Amino acid sequence: MATQRASADSLHKVRFPGESAAYRAARDELLEAEAVLRRNIEAVAALRRKLPLGGAVPVDYEFTEATVSGARRVRMSELFARPEASLVLYSFMYGPEMKAACPSCTSILDGLDGAAPHIRQRINFAVVAKSPIARVVDFARERGWRNLRILSSAETSYNADYHGETEAGVQIPCLNVFVRRDGGIRHVFATELLFAPSEPGQDHRHVDMIWPLWNLLDFTPDGRGKDWRPALRYQE
């Protein structure tokens, strides 16, 4: 049975069965670091919210969306179902020249599909891929996605303009945020860590905050694994 007594310099009284004094000392040190991390996350989010408006969106992009009555065109301005709320567009790496969708993007979207009904209560959110809409929708059905709003940017310059692909047309992941202001659409944020120099021993991790997989693995002694990456299918 866990004792509720703590030493005078401990951060709280909660104890777990069989823990040693050495464990508690190390855990308290980690707990202080976790509190600092939380404050830093909140401070960075506050800085993000204070960003001035970015550039005006150059064109009201016309995406393609699948409906029960067939494919339809939908303009970027029409994606603001909540007019005063932000619009978040995730660039999904699934271009027409790719034999398969990106496993990492797929892992992200597997999680966001479940969260989408909650997300829609606060913001506008959609997933944009360069492949034709029928191909993207077929993949979404295969994954069992039910809640994500899926769009094709095949006939637009959106991916190139907002860095969802390289100049050579190679698809890359990027999350962009837009707002409606003064009758127009303005860009306010992108996950630009992808383009910044990486630090030794780090990958860019520019979309980790929306990717539950890594955050869960980080709680374990095993961690993320040196070479492990998500896959579209696993051998059980």
C-alpha positions as CSV (number, residue, x, y, z in Angstrom):
1,M,0.0,0.0,0.0
2,A,1.4,3.4,-1.0
3,T,2.3,5.7,1.9
4,Q,1.1,9.3,1.9
5,R,4.1,10.6,3.9
6,A,6.7,12.7,2.1
7,S,10.0,14.2,3.1
8,A,10.1,17.9,3.8
9,D,11.7,18.7,0.5
10,S,9.4,16.5,-1.6
11,L,7.1,18.1,-4.1
12,H,4.0,16.2,-3.1
13,K,2.7,13.4,-0.9
14,V,1.7,10.8,-3.5
15,R,3.7,7.6,-3.4
16,F,3.6,4.3,-5.3
17,P,4.0,0.8,-4.1
18,G,7.6,-0.2,-3.4
19,E,9.3,3.0,-4.6
20,S,12.7,3.8,-3.0
21,A,14.0,7.1,-1.7
22,A,16.4,7.2,-4.7
23,Y,13.5,6.8,-7.1
24,R,11.5,9.6,-5.4
25,A,14.5,11.9,-5.5
26,A,15.0,11.3,-9.2
27,R,11.3,11.5,-9.9
28,D,11.1,14.9,-8.1
29,E,13.9,16.2,-10.2
30,L,12.1,15.1,-13.3
31,L,8.9,16.6,-12.0
32,E,10.5,20.0,-11.7
33,A,11.8,19.6,-15.3
34,E,8.3,18.7,-16.4
35,A,6.9,21.8,-14.8
36,V,9.4,23.9,-16.6
37,L,8.5,22.2,-19.9
38,R,4.8,22.9,-19.4
39,R,5.6,26.5,-18.7
40,N,7.7,26.7,-21.9
41,I,5.0,25.1,-23.9
42,E,2.5,27.6,-22.7
43,A,4.9,30.5,-23.2
44,V,5.5,29.4,-26.8
45,A,1.8,29.1,-27.4
46,A,1.3,32.6,-26.1
47,L,4.0,33.9,-28.5
48,R,2.3,32.1,-31.3
49,R,-1.0,33.8,-30.5
50,K,0.7,37.2,-30.5
51,L,2.0,36.8,-34.0
52,P,1.0,39.7,-36.3
53,L,-1.0,38.8,-39.4
54,G,1.0,37.2,-42.1
55,G,0.5,37.8,-45.8
56,A,-2.8,37.9,-47.7
57,V,-3.7,34.6,-49.4
58,P,-3.0,35.3,-53.1
59,V,-6.0,33.4,-54.5
60,D,-9.2,31.9,-53.2
61,Y,-7.9,28.3,-53.9
62,E,-10.5,25.9,-55.4
63,F,-10.1,22.5,-53.9
64,T,-12.0,19.3,-54.8
65,E,-14.1,17.5,-52.2
66,A,-16.0,14.2,-52.4
67,T,-19.7,14.3,-51.5
68,V,-22.5,11.7,-51.6
69,S,-23.6,13.2,-54.9
70,G,-20.1,13.3,-56.4
71,A,-17.0,15.5,-56.4
72,R,-17.5,19.2,-56.0
73,R,-15.3,22.3,-56.0
74,V,-14.9,24.2,-52.7
75,R,-13.1,27.4,-52.4
76,M,-10.8,28.2,-49.5
77,S,-13.1,30.9,-48.3
78,E,-15.9,28.3,-48.0
79,L,-13.8,26.2,-45.5
80,F,-14.6,28.8,-42.8
81,A,-17.7,27.1,-41.5
82,R,-17.0,29.0,-38.3
83,P,-16.3,32.4,-39.9
84,E,-14.5,33.9,-36.9
85,A,-12.5,30.8,-36.1
86,S,-9.1,29.9,-37.5
87,L,-8.7,27.5,-40.4
88,V,-6.0,24.8,-40.1
89,L,-4.9,22.9,-43.2
90,Y,-2.6,19.9,-42.9
91,S,-0.7,19.0,-46.0
92,F,-0.9,15.2,-46.3
93,M,2.0,13.6,-48.2
94,Y,0.1,11.7,-50.8
95,G,0.9,13.0,-54.2
96,P,-0.1,11.5,-57.6
97,E,3.4,10.1,-58.2
98,M,3.6,8.4,-54.8
99,K,3.0,4.7,-54.8
100,A,1.6,4.9,-51.3
101,A,0.7,7.5,-48.7
102,C,3.3,8.7,-46.2
103,P,3.2,6.4,-43.2
104,S,4.0,9.2,-40.7
105,C,1.3,11.5,-42.1
106,T,-1.1,8.6,-41.9
107,S,-0.2,8.0,-38.3
108,I,-0.9,11.6,-37.5
109,L,-4.3,11.5,-39.3
110,D,-5.3,8.2,-37.7
111,G,-5.2,10.1,-34.4
112,L,-6.8,13.3,-35.7
113,D,-9.7,11.5,-37.2
114,G,-10.9,10.6,-33.7
115,A,-10.3,14.1,-32.5
116,A,-11.9,15.9,-35.4
117,P,-15.4,16.2,-33.9
118,H,-13.9,17.9,-30.9
119,I,-11.6,20.1,-33.1
120,R,-14.6,21.3,-35.1
121,Q,-16.1,22.8,-31.9
122,R,-13.3,25.4,-31.9
123,I,-11.7,25.8,-35.3
124,N,-12.1,24.9,-39.0
125,F,-9.9,22.0,-40.0
126,A,-9.2,20.1,-43.2
127,V,-6.6,17.8,-44.8
128,V,-5.2,18.6,-48.2
129,A,-3.5,16.1,-50.5
130,K,-2.2,16.6,-54.1
131,S,-3.6,13.3,-55.4
132,P,-7.0,13.3,-57.2
133,I,-9.8,13.3,-54.7
134,A,-11.0,9.7,-55.6
135,R,-7.6,8.3,-54.8
136,V,-7.4,10.2,-51.4
137,V,-10.9,9.1,-50.5
138,D,-10.2,5.5,-51.3
139,F,-7.2,5.6,-48.9
140,A,-9.3,7.3,-46.2
141,R,-11.9,4.5,-46.4
142,E,-9.1,1.9,-46.2
143,R,-7.9,3.6,-43.0
144,G,-11.4,3.8,-41.6
145,W,-11.3,7.6,-41.3
146,R,-14.8,8.9,-40.8
147,N,-14.4,12.5,-39.4
148,L,-11.7,14.2,-41.4
149,R,-12.6,16.7,-44.0
150,I,-10.5,15.6,-47.0
151,L,-9.6,17.9,-49.9
152,S,-7.6,17.5,-53.1
153,S,-5.3,20.3,-54.2
154,A,-4.5,18.6,-57.5
155,E,-5.6,21.5,-59.6
156,T,-4.3,24.3,-57.4
157,S,-0.9,25.9,-56.5
158,Y,-1.7,25.6,-52.8
159,N,0.9,23.0,-52.1
160,A,3.7,25.0,-53.8
161,D,2.6,28.3,-52.3
162,Y,2.3,27.1,-48.7
163,H,5.2,24.6,-48.8
164,G,3.4,21.3,-48.9
165,E,5.8,20.3,-51.7
166,T,9.3,21.2,-52.9
167,E,10.1,23.0,-56.2
168,A,10.6,19.6,-57.7
169,G,7.1,18.6,-56.7
170,V,8.1,16.3,-53.8
171,Q,5.4,16.2,-51.2
172,I,6.3,17.4,-47.7
173,P,4.2,17.7,-44.5
174,C,3.3,21.2,-43.3
175,L,0.5,22.6,-41.1
176,N,-0.7,26.1,-42.0
177,V,-3.1,28.3,-40.1
178,F,-5.3,31.0,-41.7
179,V,-7.8,33.6,-40.5
180,R,-10.4,35.8,-42.1
181,R,-9.9,39.5,-41.5
182,D,-11.3,42.6,-43.2
183,G,-13.0,40.6,-45.9
184,G,-9.9,38.6,-46.9
185,I,-7.9,35.5,-45.8
186,R,-4.6,36.0,-44.1
187,H,-1.9,33.5,-43.3
188,V,-0.7,33.5,-39.6
189,F,1.4,30.4,-38.9
190,A,3.2,27.4,-40.4
191,T,5.2,24.6,-38.8
192,E,8.5,26.2,-40.0
193,L,10.8,24.1,-37.8
194,L,10.8,21.8,-40.8
195,F,12.9,24.3,-42.7
196,A,15.1,25.5,-39.8
197,P,18.6,23.9,-39.2
198,S,18.2,20.7,-37.1
199,E,20.1,20.4,-33.8
200,P,22.6,17.5,-33.3
201,G,20.7,14.4,-32.4
202,Q,17.3,15.9,-33.3
203,D,15.0,15.6,-36.2
204,H,12.8,18.5,-37.1
205,R,9.8,17.3,-35.1
206,H,7.8,20.2,-36.5
207,V,4.4,18.6,-36.0
208,D,5.0,16.6,-32.9
209,M,2.4,18.6,-30.9
210,I,-0.4,17.2,-33.0
211,W,1.0,13.6,-33.1
212,P,0.0,11.6,-30.0
213,L,2.1,8.6,-30.9
214,W,5.5,10.2,-30.0
215,N,4.2,11.9,-26.9
216,L,2.9,8.6,-25.5
217,L,6.2,6.8,-26.3
218,D,8.2,9.5,-24.6
219,F,6.5,8.5,-21.3
220,T,8.3,5.1,-21.4
221,P,11.8,3.9,-20.7
222,D,11.9,2.6,-24.3
223,G,11.2,6.0,-25.8
224,R,10.8,6.6,-29.5
225,G,13.4,4.0,-30.5
226,K,16.5,4.9,-32.5
227,D,15.3,3.7,-35.9
228,W,11.6,2.9,-35.5
229,R,9.1,4.8,-37.6
230,P,5.4,4.3,-38.2
231,A,4.3,2.0,-41.0
232,L,1.1,1.6,-42.9
233,R,0.8,-2.0,-41.8
234,Y,2.4,-4.2,-39.1
235,Q,3.1,-7.8,-38.6
236,E,1.2,-8.7,-35.5
